[in-house]
Amino acid sequence: MKLETIIGLEFHIQLKTGTKMFCSCLNTLKNKKPNENVCPVCLGHPGTLPVINQEAVNMAIKAGLALNCEINNFTKFDRKNYFYPDLPKGYQISQYDKPIAENGWLVINNKAADGLAGRLDKEEHLTRIGILRLHMEEDSAKSTHFKDKTLIDYNRSGAPLIEIVTKPHFTTPNEAKVFAEEMQLIMRHLEVSDANMELGQLRCDANISLRPKGETKLYAKTEIKNINSFKALEKALHHEIKRQTVLWTTGQVPTKEQTRGWDENKQETVAQRTKEQDHDYRYFPEPDIPPLTFTKQEIKNHQAYLTELPQDKRRRFMDMYELKGPDAKLLSADKELSFYFEQIISELKNWLQALESVEGTEEEIWFKHKKKLVKLVSNWLINKFIPLLTENNLQLNQNKISAENFAEFLTLIYQNKINSANAQLLLKQMLLTGGDPSHIMDEEDLGQINSEEGLDKVIEQVITENPDQVKEYQAGKEAVLKYFVGMVMKKTKGKADPQKAEEVLKQKIQSL
């Protein structure tokens, strides 16, 4: 029997508003002791009344529009009833039959894991994933379980969430992982959430079932919880496919929906409980919160404030700057980094225009140098600058190197005024001091010796000091030339141009 996999995802995304969803408590866990950031409203005391956070509503609409959802003109809140220690009221204020947004979609590149991330022009690489609904709700408290007790921290209770439910359109764990990564990028670009999975700002549950290939019927699904990373999501789904395949092939076709948790240590899913149905929650309209209505013009106003989304930026970077997929994805993933990248490009364009030796229109000049300069920018940002930030435990917004100075730094490399090794030393100094690259290069004597005249004396000295190696080279052992280049680099403290040094060395030795 050939089986196919059916997967749907649910995301709980914590919004980065100043205050909680229905009260004035600060919406932060930073530097807070357990149960410190609470009030009678978020603790569910009798007689308290919730008040809707307008900014949370705006963020929910923005997220819905980014996911191509229809924003409903009429939406309301409901009570979702269940009894658990992390829910102080005994119910959660959520949305049931009238969510704020529904019927959306997002196209993903299902070949992203193969290094083709960002390429959205090949039909066979694309998968359109439907978004069933996006609704607002409040978060529960945080439970910490021990062998003999459970501790509850209510600081998180009442934090604003949006829940996004996809249609069961995924057929592989890789597709689910790629979609989850894309969801994180979108929320960060919209600035509605930091969407950090490790901090619980983005939580993902996966629903999975199998069925005989060719059938359209959906069988009992399993919901996987406790997923705290994208890798864990992929692993949990792979494990569940194997587990359910065994059930099918041994005649134990699942008939009841089940909730299982992902055990990172055991690398397997563990049964938790049978899954609740909608009627188990006894939904009914929240009597203390009036419905919300939106006009078409209000929704259009929100649409106008949408920024360029990650997929659009990635595609533009590939088209405009001819970047490869993985480089475009990396440089466009972080909003600040993508802006920094384009600022540097702009500064380099200005530098080219200012050169007296360059003739032509702005477009002609840029076209001539674009490929080399863009490659230079992307290589230094991705392979040197970002690792340097990580090494110094710095965020991009703590970086002291202005885009103008970074562009000037790259012009020194482009004009062979400094070699790669010394350029790395220069970049470190720039990061520490924020100083001008040309000044630091002169002060630290890092500039490159390019002229034959400047190299002659050093090369003659190296040749004189190594007569045996000269004879080996003259006898046909060309590999010795690398030894001579190394000696030249050592004597010039890394300031010589290796290629130029090699050329002059050949000339000098051949003329002996």
C-alpha positions as CSV (number, residue, x, y, z in Angstrom):
1,M,0.0,0.0,0.0
2,K,1.4,3.4,-1.0
3,L,0.7,6.1,1.6
4,E,0.8,9.9,1.3
5,T,1.4,12.4,4.1
6,I,-1.1,15.2,4.9
7,I,0.3,18.0,7.1
8,G,-1.2,21.2,8.5
9,L,0.4,23.8,10.8
10,E,-0.8,26.0,13.6
11,F,1.2,29.0,14.7
12,H,0.8,31.0,17.9
13,I,2.7,34.3,17.5
14,Q,3.2,36.7,20.3
15,L,2.7,40.3,19.3
16,K,5.2,42.9,20.4
17,T,2.8,45.5,21.7
18,G,3.6,47.7,24.7
19,T,0.9,46.2,26.9
20,K,-1.1,43.0,27.1
21,M,-4.2,42.1,25.1
22,F,-6.9,43.2,27.5
23,C,-5.2,45.1,30.3
24,S,-2.5,47.7,30.9
25,C,0.2,45.3,32.2
26,L,3.5,45.6,30.3
27,N,3.8,43.0,27.6
28,T,7.3,41.9,28.5
29,L,9.1,39.1,30.4
30,K,12.5,40.9,30.5
31,N,13.9,41.2,34.0
32,K,10.6,40.2,35.5
33,K,10.3,37.9,38.5
34,P,7.6,35.2,38.3
35,N,4.1,36.5,38.8
36,E,5.3,40.1,39.1
37,N,3.8,41.5,35.8
38,V,0.1,40.8,36.6
39,C,-3.1,42.6,37.5
40,P,-6.7,41.6,38.4
41,V,-7.7,41.6,34.7
42,C,-5.0,39.2,33.4
43,L,-5.4,37.1,36.6
44,G,-9.1,36.7,35.9
45,H,-10.5,38.2,39.1
46,P,-14.3,38.3,39.3
47,G,-15.8,41.7,38.3
48,T,-12.9,42.8,36.1
49,L,-13.6,44.0,32.5
50,P,-11.2,43.4,29.6
51,V,-10.4,46.3,27.2
52,I,-9.2,45.6,23.6
53,N,-5.6,46.6,22.8
54,Q,-6.0,48.6,19.6
55,E,-2.4,48.2,18.5
56,A,-2.8,44.4,18.7
57,V,-5.8,44.6,16.3
58,N,-3.7,46.7,13.9
59,M,-0.9,44.2,14.0
60,A,-3.3,41.3,13.4
61,I,-4.7,43.1,10.3
62,K,-1.3,43.8,9.0
63,A,-0.3,40.1,9.4
64,G,-3.5,39.0,7.7
65,L,-2.9,41.3,4.7
66,A,0.7,40.1,4.4
67,L,-0.6,36.5,4.1
68,N,-3.1,37.5,1.4
69,C,-6.1,37.0,3.8
70,E,-9.5,38.5,3.6
71,I,-10.0,40.9,6.5
72,N,-13.5,40.5,7.8
73,N,-15.6,43.6,8.2
74,F,-17.2,42.1,11.3
75,T,-15.3,40.2,13.9
76,K,-16.0,39.3,17.6
77,F,-14.3,37.6,20.6
78,D,-15.4,34.3,22.2
79,R,-14.8,32.4,25.3
80,K,-13.0,29.1,24.9
81,N,-13.7,27.1,28.1
82,Y,-11.2,24.6,29.6
83,F,-9.9,24.1,33.0
84,Y,-6.1,24.0,33.4
85,P,-3.8,25.7,36.0
86,D,-2.2,28.0,33.4
87,L,-5.6,29.6,32.6
88,P,-6.7,31.7,35.6
89,K,-10.2,32.5,34.4
90,G,-11.1,28.9,33.5
91,Y,-11.5,30.2,29.9
92,Q,-9.5,31.9,27.2
93,I,-10.7,34.9,25.3
94,S,-10.2,33.9,21.7
95,Q,-12.1,34.1,18.4
96,Y,-14.2,31.2,17.0
97,D,-16.6,31.6,14.1
98,K,-15.8,35.2,13.2
99,P,-12.0,35.5,13.1
100,I,-10.4,38.8,12.1
101,A,-8.9,37.3,8.9
102,E,-9.4,34.1,6.8
103,N,-9.0,32.5,3.3
104,G,-5.3,33.5,2.7
105,W,-2.4,31.9,1.0
106,L,1.4,31.9,0.8
107,V,3.6,30.5,-2.0
108,I,6.8,28.8,-0.8
109,N,9.8,27.4,-2.6
110,N,9.8,23.7,-1.7
111,K,13.4,23.4,-3.0
112,A,14.8,25.9,-0.4
113,A,16.7,23.2,1.4
114,D,18.5,22.3,-1.8
115,G,20.1,25.7,-2.1
116,L,17.5,27.3,-4.4
117,A,16.0,29.5,-1.7
118,G,14.3,32.6,-3.1
119,R,14.0,31.5,-6.7
120,L,10.3,31.9,-7.3
121,D,10.3,31.6,-11.1
122,K,10.3,27.8,-11.6
123,E,6.8,26.4,-11.4
124,E,7.9,22.9,-10.2
125,H,9.6,24.4,-7.2
126,L,6.5,26.3,-5.9
127,T,3.8,25.2,-3.5
128,R,0.8,27.3,-2.7
129,I,-0.2,26.8,0.9
130,G,-3.7,27.9,1.9
131,I,-4.3,29.9,5.1
132,L,-7.6,28.8,6.8
133,R,-7.8,31.6,9.4
134,L,-6.0,34.1,11.5
135,H,-7.5,35.1,14.8
136,M,-6.6,37.0,17.9
137,E,-6.5,35.7,21.5
138,E,-4.7,36.0,24.8
139,D,-1.8,33.8,25.9
140,S,-2.0,31.5,28.9
141,A,0.5,31.4,31.8
142,K,3.7,29.4,31.7
143,S,3.9,26.0,33.4
144,T,7.2,24.5,34.6
145,H,6.9,20.8,35.4
146,F,8.9,18.9,37.9
147,K,8.6,15.3,39.1
148,D,6.6,16.2,42.1
149,K,5.1,19.6,41.3
150,T,4.2,22.2,38.7
151,L,5.0,25.9,39.1
152,I,2.9,28.5,37.3
153,D,4.2,31.9,36.2
154,Y,1.3,34.2,35.2
155,N,3.5,37.0,33.8
156,R,2.7,35.7,30.2
157,S,-1.0,35.4,30.8
158,G,-3.0,37.8,28.8
159,A,-0.2,38.6,26.3
160,P,-1.6,39.3,22.8
161,L,-1.4,36.4,20.3
162,I,-2.4,35.8,16.8
163,E,-3.1,32.2,15.8
164,I,-2.6,31.3,12.2
165,V,-4.0,28.0,10.9
166,T,-3.0,26.6,7.5
167,K,-4.9,24.2,5.4
168,P,-3.5,20.6,5.2
169,H,-1.5,21.4,2.1
170,F,1.9,20.2,3.1
171,T,3.1,16.8,1.9
172,T,6.6,16.7,3.3
173,P,8.4,17.7,6.5
174,N,10.7,19.9,4.4
175,E,7.8,22.0,3.1
176,A,6.5,22.5,6.6
177,K,9.9,23.6,7.8
178,V,10.4,26.1,4.8
179,F,6.9,27.5,5.5
180,A,7.6,28.0,9.2
181,E,10.9,29.8,8.4
182,E,9.1,32.0,5.9
183,M,6.4,32.8,8.5
184,Q,9.1,33.9,11.0
185,L,10.7,36.2,8.4
186,I,7.3,37.8,7.5
187,M,6.4,38.6,11.1
188,R,9.9,40.1,11.7
189,H,9.7,42.2,8.6
190,L,6.2,43.5,9.6
191,E,7.7,44.3,13.0
192,V,4.6,42.7,14.7
193,S,6.7,40.1,16.5
194,D,10.3,39.1,17.2
195,A,9.1,35.5,16.5
196,N,11.9,33.8,18.4
197,M,11.0,30.2,18.9
198,E,13.4,29.6,21.7
199,L,11.7,32.4,23.7
200,G,8.2,31.1,22.9
201,Q,7.3,34.2,20.7
202,L,6.6,31.8,17.9
203,R,5.1,28.4,18.7
204,C,4.2,25.8,16.1
205,D,2.0,22.8,16.4
206,A,1.8,20.3,13.5
207,N,-1.2,18.2,12.5
208,I,-0.3,15.1,10.5
209,S,-2.1,12.1,9.1
210,L,-1.6,9.5,6.4
211,R,-3.9,8.0,3.8
212,P,-3.7,5.6,0.8
213,K,-2.4,7.4,-2.2
214,G,-5.2,8.6,-4.5
215,E,-7.8,8.8,-1.7
216,T,-9.4,12.2,-0.8
217,K,-10.7,11.2,2.6
218,L,-8.9,12.6,5.7
219,Y,-8.2,10.2,8.5
220,A,-7.7,10.8,12.2
221,K,-4.8,13.3,12.7
222,T,-2.2,13.6,15.4
223,E,-1.3,17.0,16.7
224,I,2.4,17.4,17.7
225,K,3.2,20.0,20.4
226,N,6.3,21.1,22.3
227,I,8.2,22.0,19.1
228,N,10.8,24.7,19.8
229,S,12.9,24.9,16.6
230,F,12.5,24.5,12.9
231,K,14.8,21.4,12.9
232,A,12.6,19.9,15.7
233,L,9.5,20.5,13.5
234,E,11.1,18.6,10.6
235,K,12.4,15.8,12.8
236,A,9.1,15.4,14.7
237,L,7.2,15.1,11.4
238,H,9.6,12.5,10.0
239,H,9.3,10.4,13.2
240,E,5.5,10.6,13.1
241,I,5.4,9.5,9.5
242,K,7.4,6.4,10.4
243,R,5.2,5.7,13.5
244,Q,1.9,6.1,11.6
245,T,3.2,4.0,8.6
246,V,3.8,1.1,11.0
247,L,0.2,1.5,12.3
248,W,-1.2,1.4,8.8
249,T,0.9,-1.5,7.6
250,T,0.0,-3.6,10.7
251,G,-3.8,-2.9,10.3
252,Q,-4.0,-0.4,13.2
253,V,-5.4,2.5,11.2
254,P,-5.8,5.5,13.5
255,T,-9.5,6.2,14.3
256,K,-9.1,8.8,17.2
257,E,-7.4,12.1,17.0
258,Q,-4.5,12.4,19.4
259,T,-2.2,15.0,20.9
260,R,1.5,14.0,21.2
261,G,4.5,15.9,22.5
262,W,8.0,16.0,20.9
263,D,10.6,14.7,23.2
264,E,13.9,16.3,22.1
265,N,16.1,13.9,24.2
266,K,14.4,10.8,22.9
267,Q,13.9,12.2,19.4
268,E,10.4,10.8,19.3
269,T,6.8,11.9,19.9
270,V,5.1,10.9,23.1
271,A,1.4,10.4,23.7
272,Q,-0.2,13.1,25.9
273,R,-4.0,12.9,25.5
274,T,-6.8,12.4,23.0
275,K,-7.4,15.6,21.1
276,E,-10.3,17.8,22.0
277,Q,-13.0,18.8,19.5
278,D,-14.5,22.3,19.1
279,H,-17.6,21.3,21.0
280,D,-15.4,20.3,24.0
281,Y,-14.5,23.9,24.5
282,R,-18.1,25.1,24.7
283,Y,-17.5,28.3,22.8
284,F,-19.9,31.2,23.2
285,P,-19.6,35.0,22.5
286,E,-17.5,37.0,25.0
287,P,-20.2,39.1,26.7
288,D,-17.8,41.8,28.0
289,I,-16.2,42.8,24.7
290,P,-18.2,44.4,21.9
291,P,-17.7,43.2,18.3
292,L,-15.3,45.0,16.0
293,T,-16.3,46.4,12.6
294,F,-14.0,47.7,9.8
295,T,-14.8,49.7,6.7
296,K,-13.3,49.0,3.3
297,Q,-11.4,52.2,3.6
298,E,-9.9,51.3,6.9
299,I,-8.6,48.0,5.5
300,K,-7.2,49.9,2.5
301,N,-5.4,52.2,4.8
302,H,-3.7,49.3,6.5
303,Q,-2.7,47.9,3.1
304,A,-1.0,51.1,2.3
305,Y,1.4,50.8,5.2
306,L,2.6,47.3,4.3
307,T,6.4,47.2,3.8
308,E,8.2,45.1,1.2
309,L,7.9,41.5,2.3
310,P,10.8,39.0,2.4
311,Q,9.9,37.1,-0.7
312,D,9.5,40.3,-2.7
313,K,12.8,41.6,-1.4
314,R,14.6,38.3,-2.1
315,R,13.3,38.3,-5.7
316,R,14.3,41.9,-6.2
317,F,17.8,41.3,-4.9
318,M,18.3,38.5,-7.3
319,D,16.9,40.4,-10.3
320,M,18.4,43.9,-9.5
321,Y,21.8,42.8,-8.1
322,E,22.1,39.3,-9.7
323,L,22.7,37.7,-6.4
324,K,22.5,33.9,-6.0
325,G,19.5,32.5,-4.2
326,P,21.2,31.7,-0.8
327,D,23.0,35.0,-0.8
328,A,19.8,36.9,-1.6
329,K,18.0,35.0,1.2
330,L,20.6,35.8,3.8
331,L,20.9,39.5,2.9
332,S,17.2,40.0,2.7
333,A,16.2,37.9,5.8
334,D,17.1,40.7,8.3
335,K,15.4,44.0,7.6
336,E,18.3,46.0,9.0
337,L,20.9,44.1,7.1
338,S,19.1,44.4,3.8
339,F,18.8,48.2,4.4
340,Y,22.6,48.3,5.3
341,F,23.4,46.3,2.1
342,E,21.5,48.7,-0.1
343,Q,23.0,51.8,1.6
344,I,26.5,50.5,0.9
345,I,25.5,49.8,-2.8
346,S,24.2,53.4,-3.0
347,E,27.5,54.8,-1.6
348,L,29.5,52.8,-4.1
349,K,27.5,54.2,-7.0
350,N,28.2,57.7,-5.7
351,W,31.9,56.8,-5.5
352,L,32.0,55.6,-9.1
353,Q,30.3,58.8,-10.3
354,A,32.9,60.9,-8.5
355,L,35.9,59.1,-10.2
356,E,37.5,61.4,-12.8
357,S,38.9,58.4,-14.7
358,V,35.4,57.0,-15.3
359,E,33.3,58.2,-18.3
360,G,29.7,57.6,-19.2
361,T,26.2,57.9,-17.8
362,E,25.4,56.8,-14.3
363,E,23.7,53.7,-15.7
364,E,26.6,52.8,-18.0
365,I,29.2,53.2,-15.3
366,W,27.2,51.1,-12.8
367,F,26.5,48.4,-15.4
368,K,30.2,48.1,-16.1
369,H,31.2,47.7,-12.4
370,K,28.1,46.2,-10.9
371,K,28.9,42.5,-11.0
372,K,32.3,42.8,-9.3
373,L,31.2,45.4,-6.7
374,V,28.0,43.6,-5.7
375,K,30.0,40.4,-5.3
376,L,32.5,42.3,-3.2
377,V,29.8,43.7,-1.0
378,S,28.0,40.4,-0.5
379,N,31.1,38.4,0.1
380,W,32.5,40.8,2.8
381,L,29.1,41.2,4.5
382,I,28.3,37.5,4.6
383,N,31.7,35.9,5.1
384,K,33.6,38.5,7.1
385,F,31.4,41.2,8.6
386,I,28.5,39.0,10.0
387,P,30.9,36.5,11.6
388,L,32.8,39.4,13.1
389,L,29.7,40.7,14.7
390,T,28.9,37.3,16.1
391,E,32.5,36.9,17.4
392,N,32.2,40.2,19.3
393,N,28.7,39.4,20.5
394,L,27.2,42.5,18.7
395,Q,23.9,43.1,17.0
396,L,23.8,45.0,13.7
397,N,22.3,48.0,15.4
398,Q,25.3,48.1,17.7
399,N,27.7,48.3,14.7
400,K,29.9,51.4,14.6
401,I,30.7,51.1,10.9
402,S,28.5,53.5,8.8
403,A,27.4,52.4,5.4
404,E,29.6,55.2,4.0
405,N,32.7,54.0,5.7
406,F,32.0,50.3,4.8
407,A,31.7,51.4,1.1
408,E,35.0,53.4,1.4
409,F,36.6,50.3,2.9
410,L,35.5,48.2,-0.1
411,T,36.9,50.8,-2.5
412,L,40.3,50.3,-1.0
413,I,40.1,46.6,-1.7
414,Y,38.6,47.2,-5.2
415,Q,41.5,49.5,-6.1
416,N,44.1,47.0,-4.7
417,K,45.2,49.5,-2.0
418,I,45.0,46.8,0.6
419,N,45.2,43.0,0.4
420,S,42.6,40.6,1.9
421,A,44.6,39.7,5.0
422,N,45.2,43.3,6.0
423,A,41.7,44.3,5.0
424,Q,40.4,41.9,7.7
425,L,42.6,43.6,10.3
426,L,41.3,47.0,9.1
427,L,37.7,45.8,9.4
428,K,38.2,44.7,13.0
429,Q,39.6,48.2,13.8
430,M,36.7,49.9,12.1
431,L,34.2,47.8,14.1
432,L,36.0,48.7,17.4
433,T,36.5,52.4,16.8
434,G,34.0,53.4,14.0
435,G,36.9,55.2,12.4
436,D,37.5,56.2,8.8
437,P,39.1,53.2,6.9
438,S,41.7,55.3,5.0
439,H,42.9,57.0,8.2
440,I,43.2,53.6,10.0
441,M,45.0,52.0,7.1
442,D,47.6,54.8,7.1
443,E,47.9,54.9,10.9
444,E,48.4,51.1,11.1
445,D,50.5,51.0,8.0
446,L,48.2,48.4,6.4
447,G,48.3,49.7,2.8
448,Q,49.4,47.4,0.0
449,I,52.7,47.7,-1.9
450,N,51.7,47.4,-5.5
451,S,54.5,49.0,-7.5
452,E,57.4,47.1,-8.9
453,E,59.7,49.8,-7.6
454,G,58.4,49.3,-4.0
455,L,58.9,45.5,-4.3
456,D,62.3,45.5,-6.0
457,K,64.4,46.0,-2.9
458,V,62.6,43.4,-0.8
459,I,62.5,40.8,-3.6
460,E,66.2,41.2,-4.4
461,Q,66.9,40.7,-0.7
462,V,64.8,37.5,-0.6
463,I,66.6,36.1,-3.7
464,T,70.0,36.9,-2.2
465,E,69.2,35.2,1.1
466,N,67.9,32.0,-0.6
467,P,70.4,30.8,-3.3
468,D,69.5,27.1,-2.9
469,Q,65.8,27.7,-3.6
470,V,66.8,29.9,-6.6
471,K,68.7,26.9,-8.1
472,E,65.7,24.6,-7.4
473,Y,63.3,27.0,-9.3
474,Q,65.8,27.3,-12.2
475,A,65.9,23.5,-12.3
476,G,62.2,23.4,-12.9
477,K,60.7,23.2,-9.4
478,E,58.0,25.8,-9.9
479,A,56.4,25.2,-6.5
480,V,59.4,27.0,-4.9
481,L,57.9,30.2,-6.2
482,K,55.2,30.1,-3.5
483,Y,58.0,29.9,-0.9
484,F,59.5,33.1,-2.3
485,V,56.1,34.9,-2.3
486,G,55.6,33.8,1.3
487,M,59.0,35.3,2.3
488,V,58.1,38.6,0.5
489,M,54.8,38.8,2.4
490,K,56.6,38.2,5.7
491,K,59.2,40.9,5.1
492,T,56.6,43.4,4.0
493,K,54.3,42.5,6.9
494,G,51.6,41.4,4.5
495,K,51.5,44.6,2.6
496,A,52.7,43.3,-0.8
497,D,50.3,42.3,-3.5
498,P,50.9,38.5,-3.8
499,Q,50.2,38.5,-7.6
500,K,52.5,41.4,-8.3
501,A,55.2,39.9,-6.1
502,E,55.0,36.6,-8.0
503,E,55.3,38.4,-11.4
504,V,58.4,40.4,-10.2
505,L,59.9,37.3,-8.7
506,K,59.7,35.4,-11.9
507,Q,61.2,38.3,-13.9
508,K,64.1,38.7,-11.4
509,I,65.0,35.0,-11.1
510,Q,64.7,34.3,-14.9
511,S,67.1,37.2,-15.6
512,L,69.8,35.8,-13.3
